[in-house]
Amino acid sequence: MFDFDNFCFRCMGKTENGVCKSCGFNNGEYETPPHHLKPKTILNGKYLIGAAMGVSIGDAKSICRRS
């Protein structure tokens, strides 16, 4: 079962104290841009939003996981 409280906002791996064991991303240092959905947002009851991976004008790629 997926652990909604201890996942990396970037790669969806497991975190320990907010830091990802796989990629080293620190969830505590992530600041959500004001025009983005916040990590841990669930869309349509099945998609979990993570951090934005890249931003260009009019486009953002986000990680999401179907639960």
A tleap script that builds the chain and sets N, CA, C and O, in Angstrom:
source leaprc.protein.ff14SB
mol = sequence {
  NMET PHE ASP PHE ASP ASN PHE CYS PHE ARG
  CYS MET GLY LYS THR GLU ASN GLY VAL CYS
  LYS SER CYS GLY PHE ASN ASN GLY GLU TYR
  GLU THR PRO PRO HIE HIE LEU LYS PRO LYS
  THR ILE LEU ASN GLY LYS TYR LEU ILE GLY
  ALA ALA MET GLY VAL SER ILE GLY ASP ALA
  LYS SER ILE CYS ARG ARG CSER
}
set mol.1.N position { 0.841 -1.187 0.000 }
set mol.1.CA position { 0.000 0.000 0.000 }
set mol.1.C position { 0.887 1.252 0.000 }
set mol.1.O position { 1.941 1.270 0.636 }
set mol.2.N position { 0.465 2.266 -0.697 }
set mol.2.CA position { 1.225 3.509 -0.818 }
set mol.2.C position { 1.125 4.321 0.470 }
set mol.2.O position { 0.041 4.480 1.031 }
set mol.3.N position { 2.260 4.832 0.928 }
set mol.3.CA position { 2.319 5.628 2.156 }
set mol.3.C position { 2.161 7.113 1.806 }
set mol.3.O position { 3.118 7.753 1.370 }
set mol.4.N position { 0.971 7.650 1.993 }
set mol.4.CA position { 0.677 9.033 1.609 }
set mol.4.C position { 1.399 10.062 2.472 }
set mol.4.O position { 1.499 11.224 2.078 }
set mol.5.N position { 1.895 9.672 3.619 }
set mol.5.CA position { 2.559 10.622 4.509 }
set mol.5.C position { 4.065 10.685 4.310 }
set mol.5.O position { 4.699 11.663 4.706 }
set mol.6.N position { 4.643 9.666 3.709 }
set mol.6.CA position { 6.098 9.612 3.575 }
set mol.6.C position { 6.530 9.293 2.150 }
set mol.6.O position { 7.224 8.307 1.905 }
set mol.7.N position { 6.105 10.152 1.203 }
set mol.7.CA position { 6.527 9.955 -0.179 }
set mol.7.C position { 7.248 11.196 -0.685 }
set mol.7.O position { 6.972 12.317 -0.257 }
set mol.8.N position { 8.163 10.973 -1.592 }
set mol.8.CA position { 8.921 12.064 -2.198 }
set mol.8.C position { 8.034 12.802 -3.193 }
set mol.8.O position { 7.394 12.181 -4.042 }
set mol.9.N position { 7.999 14.118 -3.087 }
set mol.9.CA position { 7.198 14.925 -4.003 }
set mol.9.C position { 7.747 14.855 -5.431 }
set mol.9.O position { 7.010 15.113 -6.383 }
set mol.10.N position { 9.028 14.511 -5.596 }
set mol.10.CA position { 9.627 14.494 -6.929 }
set mol.10.C position { 9.541 13.120 -7.599 }
set mol.10.O position { 9.080 13.032 -8.737 }
set mol.11.N position { 9.971 12.044 -6.924 }
set mol.11.CA position { 10.014 10.730 -7.590 }
set mol.11.C position { 9.008 9.727 -7.030 }
set mol.11.O position { 8.909 8.612 -7.541 }
set mol.12.N position { 8.267 10.098 -6.001 }
set mol.12.CA position { 7.265 9.252 -5.343 }
set mol.12.C position { 7.887 8.079 -4.579 }
set mol.12.O position { 7.190 7.132 -4.214 }
set mol.13.N position { 9.204 8.146 -4.338 }
set mol.13.CA position { 9.865 7.135 -3.522 }
set mol.13.C position { 9.569 7.373 -2.043 }
set mol.13.O position { 8.854 8.312 -1.689 }
set mol.14.N position { 10.116 6.528 -1.192 }
set mol.14.CA position { 9.904 6.663 0.249 }
set mol.14.C position { 10.847 7.716 0.826 }
set mol.14.O position { 11.993 7.845 0.397 }
set mol.15.N position { 10.341 8.463 1.805 }
set mol.15.CA position { 11.162 9.463 2.485 }
set mol.15.C position { 11.390 9.061 3.931 }
set mol.15.O position { 10.639 8.280 4.516 }
set mol.16.N position { 12.447 9.622 4.480 }
set mol.16.CA position { 12.746 9.469 5.891 }
set mol.16.C position { 13.057 10.872 6.396 }
set mol.16.O position { 14.005 11.507 5.936 }
set mol.17.N position { 12.255 11.353 7.346 }
set mol.17.CA position { 12.379 12.731 7.849 }
set mol.17.C position { 12.269 13.754 6.726 }
set mol.17.O position { 12.936 14.789 6.754 }
set mol.18.N position { 11.427 13.464 5.737 }
set mol.18.CA position { 11.175 14.400 4.637 }
set mol.18.C position { 12.176 14.360 3.506 }
set mol.18.O position { 12.020 15.084 2.523 }
set mol.19.N position { 13.218 13.520 3.620 }
set mol.19.CA position { 14.236 13.425 2.580 }
set mol.19.C position { 14.116 12.074 1.882 }
set mol.19.O position { 14.017 11.037 2.539 }
set mol.20.N position { 14.125 12.089 0.554 }
set mol.20.CA position { 13.949 10.873 -0.233 }
set mol.20.C position { 15.180 9.979 -0.160 }
set mol.20.O position { 16.312 10.444 -0.295 }
set mol.21.N position { 14.941 8.687 0.054 }
set mol.21.CA position { 16.025 7.709 0.095 }
set mol.21.C position { 16.564 7.434 -1.314 }
set mol.21.O position { 17.720 7.036 -1.466 }
set mol.22.N position { 15.738 7.643 -2.338 }
set mol.22.CA position { 16.134 7.329 -3.716 }
set mol.22.C position { 16.836 8.477 -4.425 }
set mol.22.O position { 17.912 8.293 -4.995 }
set mol.23.N position { 16.233 9.657 -4.394 }
set mol.23.CA position { 16.781 10.772 -5.188 }
set mol.23.C position { 17.365 11.904 -4.349 }
set mol.23.O position { 17.995 12.807 -4.901 }
set mol.24.N position { 17.171 11.880 -3.020 }
set mol.24.CA position { 17.743 12.910 -2.156 }
set mol.24.C position { 16.939 14.195 -2.063 }
set mol.24.O position { 17.359 15.132 -1.384 }
set mol.25.N position { 15.790 14.261 -2.729 }
set mol.25.CA position { 14.945 15.467 -2.693 }
set mol.25.C position { 14.439 15.696 -1.273 }
set mol.25.O position { 14.055 14.750 -0.585 }
set mol.26.N position { 14.440 16.961 -0.836 }
set mol.26.CA position { 13.964 17.320 0.492 }
set mol.26.C position { 12.600 17.987 0.372 }
set mol.26.O position { 12.501 19.123 -0.093 }
set mol.27.N position { 11.548 17.288 0.788 }
set mol.27.CA position { 10.190 17.835 0.705 }
set mol.27.C position { 10.042 19.127 1.499 }
set mol.27.O position { 9.281 20.011 1.106 }
set mol.28.N position { 10.758 19.243 2.607 }
set mol.28.CA position { 10.650 20.423 3.465 }
set mol.28.C position { 11.162 21.696 2.825 }
set mol.28.O position { 10.786 22.791 3.244 }
set mol.29.N position { 12.005 21.576 1.828 }
set mol.29.CA position { 12.556 22.754 1.150 }
set mol.29.C position { 11.757 23.152 -0.093 }
set mol.29.O position { 12.019 24.196 -0.691 }
set mol.30.N position { 10.782 22.321 -0.482 }
set mol.30.CA position { 10.010 22.603 -1.693 }
set mol.30.C position { 8.971 23.685 -1.429 }
set mol.30.O position { 8.193 23.598 -0.479 }
set mol.31.N position { 8.967 24.694 -2.274 }
set mol.31.CA position { 7.963 25.753 -2.204 }
set mol.31.C position { 7.092 25.648 -3.446 }
set mol.31.O position { 7.578 25.761 -4.571 }
set mol.32.N position { 5.804 25.431 -3.231 }
set mol.32.CA position { 4.876 25.308 -4.347 }
set mol.32.C position { 4.627 26.681 -4.956 }
set mol.32.O position { 4.212 27.598 -4.246 }
set mol.33.N position { 4.873 26.846 -6.265 }
set mol.33.CA position { 4.537 28.112 -6.911 }
set mol.33.C position { 3.038 28.401 -6.744 }
set mol.33.O position { 2.233 27.470 -6.722 }
set mol.34.N position { 2.662 29.662 -6.627 }
set mol.34.CA position { 1.270 30.005 -6.337 }
set mol.34.C position { 0.256 29.524 -7.377 }
set mol.34.O position { -0.921 29.363 -7.052 }
set mol.35.N position { 0.681 29.296 -8.602 }
set mol.35.CA position { -0.243 28.869 -9.658 }
set mol.35.C position { -0.237 27.354 -9.867 }
set mol.35.O position { -0.810 26.871 -10.844 }
set mol.36.N position { 0.404 26.589 -8.963 }
set mol.36.CA position { 0.460 25.127 -9.069 }
set mol.36.C position { -0.395 24.475 -7.993 }
set mol.36.O position { -0.651 25.069 -6.945 }
set mol.37.N position { -0.831 23.259 -8.258 }
set mol.37.CA position { -1.487 22.458 -7.229 }
set mol.37.C position { -0.440 22.027 -6.212 }
set mol.37.O position { 0.713 21.775 -6.566 }
set mol.38.N position { -0.840 21.944 -4.962 }
set mol.38.CA position { 0.094 21.560 -3.907 }
set mol.38.C position { 0.308 20.047 -3.907 }
set mol.38.O position { -0.608 19.282 -4.209 }
set mol.39.N position { 1.537 19.620 -3.560 }
set mol.39.CA position { 1.771 18.192 -3.399 }
set mol.39.C position { 0.780 17.606 -2.397 }
set mol.39.O position { 0.365 18.285 -1.458 }
set mol.40.N position { 0.411 16.372 -2.594 }
set mol.40.CA position { -0.569 15.613 -1.815 }
set mol.40.C position { -2.009 15.927 -2.213 }
set mol.40.O position { -2.939 15.389 -1.613 }
set mol.41.N position { -2.216 16.797 -3.226 }
set mol.41.CA position { -3.554 17.024 -3.763 }
set mol.41.C position { -3.976 15.761 -4.504 }
set mol.41.O position { -3.177 15.176 -5.236 }
set mol.42.N position { -5.212 15.339 -4.322 }
set mol.42.CA position { -5.732 14.171 -5.027 }
set mol.42.C position { -6.777 14.647 -6.034 }
set mol.42.O position { -7.755 15.300 -5.670 }
set mol.43.N position { -6.556 14.312 -7.303 }
set mol.43.CA position { -7.469 14.702 -8.380 }
set mol.43.C position { -8.376 13.540 -8.752 }
set mol.43.O position { -7.928 12.404 -8.902 }
set mol.44.N position { -9.637 13.843 -8.895 }
set mol.44.CA position { -10.625 12.863 -9.350 }
set mol.44.C position { -10.619 11.586 -8.504 }
set mol.44.O position { -10.991 10.517 -8.987 }
set mol.45.N position { -10.200 11.699 -7.251 }
set mol.45.CA position { -10.199 10.567 -6.351 }
set mol.45.C position { -9.168 9.500 -6.651 }
set mol.45.O position { -9.169 8.449 -6.011 }
set mol.46.N position { -8.261 9.751 -7.638 }
set mol.46.CA position { -7.303 8.706 -7.979 }
set mol.46.C position { -5.906 9.158 -8.375 }
set mol.46.O position { -5.032 8.307 -8.534 }
set mol.47.N position { -5.651 10.439 -8.542 }
set mol.47.CA position { -4.327 10.905 -8.936 }
set mol.47.C position { -3.730 11.774 -7.833 }
set mol.47.O position { -4.318 12.776 -7.426 }
set mol.48.N position { -2.555 11.373 -7.357 }
set mol.48.CA position { -1.858 12.086 -6.299 }
set mol.48.C position { -0.815 12.995 -6.928 }
set mol.48.O position { 0.035 12.532 -7.688 }
set mol.49.N position { -0.872 14.280 -6.618 }
set mol.49.CA position { 0.031 15.266 -7.200 }
set mol.49.C position { 1.309 15.374 -6.376 }
set mol.49.O position { 1.281 15.355 -5.145 }
set mol.50.N position { 2.436 15.487 -7.090 }
set mol.50.CA position { 3.735 15.717 -6.461 }
set mol.50.C position { 4.233 17.102 -6.839 }
set mol.50.O position { 3.433 18.009 -7.071 }
set mol.51.N position { 5.539 17.270 -6.902 }
set mol.51.CA position { 6.152 18.556 -7.243 }
set mol.51.C position { 6.167 18.754 -8.757 }
set mol.51.O position { 6.219 17.793 -9.524 }
set mol.52.N position { 6.122 20.018 -9.167 }
set mol.52.CA position { 6.279 20.344 -10.587 }
set mol.52.C position { 7.696 19.981 -10.998 }
set mol.52.O position { 8.648 20.291 -10.282 }
set mol.53.N position { 7.845 19.330 -12.142 }
set mol.53.CA position { 9.169 18.886 -12.578 }
set mol.53.C position { 9.871 19.911 -13.454 }
set mol.53.O position { 11.101 19.956 -13.495 }
set mol.54.N position { 9.123 20.708 -14.133 }
set mol.54.CA position { 9.721 21.710 -14.988 }
set mol.54.C position { 8.652 22.703 -15.385 }
set mol.54.O position { 7.480 22.351 -15.510 }
set mol.55.N position { 9.053 23.927 -15.579 }
set mol.55.CA position { 8.072 24.951 -15.914 }
set mol.55.C position { 8.589 25.757 -17.092 }
set mol.55.O position { 9.733 26.211 -17.100 }
set mol.56.N position { 7.737 25.925 -18.074 }
set mol.56.CA position { 8.005 26.846 -19.159 }
set mol.56.C position { 6.734 27.659 -19.345 }
set mol.56.O position { 5.715 27.354 -18.725 }
set mol.57.N position { 6.769 28.654 -20.156 }
set mol.57.CA position { 5.616 29.534 -20.309 }
set mol.57.C position { 4.394 28.732 -20.749 }
set mol.57.O position { 4.392 28.112 -21.813 }
set mol.58.N position { 3.364 28.754 -19.919 }
set mol.58.CA position { 2.115 28.094 -20.235 }
set mol.58.C position { 2.118 26.586 -20.058 }
set mol.58.O position { 1.142 25.925 -20.411 }
set mol.59.N position { 3.201 26.024 -19.515 }
set mol.59.CA position { 3.271 24.573 -19.410 }
set mol.59.C position { 3.994 24.180 -18.134 }
set mol.59.O position { 5.010 24.780 -17.785 }
set mol.60.N position { 3.483 23.186 -17.443 }
set mol.60.CA position { 4.163 22.615 -16.279 }
set mol.60.C position { 3.958 21.117 -16.306 }
set mol.60.O position { 2.867 20.634 -16.609 }
set mol.61.N position { 4.984 20.404 -15.996 }
set mol.61.CA position { 4.888 18.944 -15.912 }
set mol.61.C position { 4.937 18.582 -14.435 }
set mol.61.O position { 5.830 19.026 -13.714 }
set mol.62.N position { 3.993 17.791 -13.990 }
set mol.62.CA position { 3.961 17.360 -12.605 }
set mol.62.C position { 3.992 15.845 -12.534 }
set mol.62.O position { 3.585 15.142 -13.458 }
set mol.63.N position { 4.480 15.378 -11.422 }
set mol.63.CA position { 4.435 13.938 -11.141 }
set mol.63.C position { 3.070 13.650 -10.543 }
set mol.63.O position { 2.613 14.392 -9.673 }
set mol.64.N position { 2.430 12.622 -10.975 }
set mol.64.CA position { 1.213 12.196 -10.307 }
set mol.64.C position { 1.185 10.670 -10.294 }
set mol.64.O position { 1.736 10.016 -11.179 }
set mol.65.N position { 0.558 10.140 -9.316 }
set mol.65.CA position { 0.486 8.694 -9.151 }
set mol.65.C position { -0.968 8.318 -9.000 }
set mol.65.O position { -1.698 8.930 -8.220 }
set mol.66.N position { -1.389 7.319 -9.738 }
set mol.66.CA position { -2.771 6.842 -9.625 }
set mol.66.C position { -2.849 5.945 -8.411 }
set mol.66.O position { -2.068 5.004 -8.270 }
set mol.67.N position { -3.794 6.240 -7.533 }
set mol.67.CA position { -3.918 5.425 -6.311 }
set mol.67.C position { -4.968 4.354 -6.471 }
set mol.67.O position { -5.205 3.579 -5.545 }
savepdb mol mol.pdb
quit
